[in-house]
Amino acid sequence: MGVMSIWKLVLSGIPQGSVLGPLLFLIFINDLDLNNHNVLLKFADDSKICSRICNSEDVQKLQEDLNTLQEWARTWQMKFNIRSVKLCVLVILTMD
């Protein structure tokens, strides 16, 4: 005969090291990039916004995307790790 475990309250998340954990997480965040102007790249639990800024309209679109992501996180009770946020700026100068 097997042994029956006692019930425990699970507050959130998937046990670390589970087989289904990464798949369930990807399903959970699958709608993260809906209604965005810019490209949102997702890999495991990382996400990146790629945006080309040429004018103030592009800046506004990027800000709208950030606001949309913040609202998504609030709706689904997720938090972005602000300490891991990085900004990469590439500038291409042309000789006229």
VENSUL-V43386 format. One record per pair of residues at least 12 apart in sequence whose C-alpha atoms are under 7 Angstrom apart, sorted by the first residue. I is the first residue (numbers start at 0). J is the second residue. D is the distance in Angstrom with one decimal. If there is no record, write none. Layout:
i-><I/I>
j-><J/J>
d-><D/D>
This chain:
i-><35/36/36/37/37/37/38>
j-><64/60/64/49/50/61/50>
d-><5.4/6.2/6.6/6.2/5.7/7.0/6.9>
